[in-house]
Amino acid sequence: MLAVTDLSAERAPATCLRPILRPTQVRRLARGEMLFNAGDKRAQLYRVERGALCHYQRQDDGHHEIIEFAFPGDIIGFGHLAEHTSTAQAVAKTIVSPVSEEEFDQLLDSDGQLAARYAAAGDREFEFLRVRALASGSGKPEKRVASFLSAIARLGVSEGRDPNLISDEFSSGTVAEHLGLSLDALAGILRDLEKRGIVEAAPDGLRIADLDALEQFADAD
């Protein structure tokens, strides 16, 4: 897996990384009830007060990959994207309370375990975007590259980075392998995108000159 840190700058303040969340009230969940599902809009951070939650991702083949279990004191629901890419389900009668962004920011600075879970959430979301980008450009190398660049740009917005600047590590052999391409083929596609005025070389890597055109190119039949 290509780590987020391979393609991103140093982590911005946590308040820049998450969608704006709106406070809700304490929730009481019955066994088997969902706190949130993959695809739901990210609306709140929660602290488990009682019970337990199973946090997992559904795979394309239908099986569930367990990420973690959240127990009393654990915070859940955080991430960079506007929508959840995973699901949290109560495995017992569970009570959760809302956590404000301000409190979460303070905890990130003082709780190393929470910070590690937060970083892991970013890695999972990056992988989610990568897989979705590859699927959208299946069979067409140039579409895979354009979709992947678009996905990185969208993640850059959520992380508070310049979404149009892609690090020079994008042209590495590791990225080419993840896209199912040779390094020469990747370089050729990037040159073609540059001729189209969609991307351009930059001192720190690659700059997306026209994000709208890039996404249209990725989505074109």
Secondary structure, 3 states (H helix, E strand, C coil): CCCHHHCCCCCCCHHHCCCCCCCCCCEEECCCCEEECCCCECCCEEEEEECCEEEEEECCCCCEEEEEEECCCCEECCCCCCECCCEEEECCCEEEEEECHHHHHHHHHHCHHHHHHHHHHHHHHHHHHHHHHHHHCCCCHHHHHHHHHHHHHHHHHHCCCCCCEEEHHHHCHHHHHHCCCCHHHHHHHHHHHHHCCCEEEECCEEEECCHHHHHHHHHCC
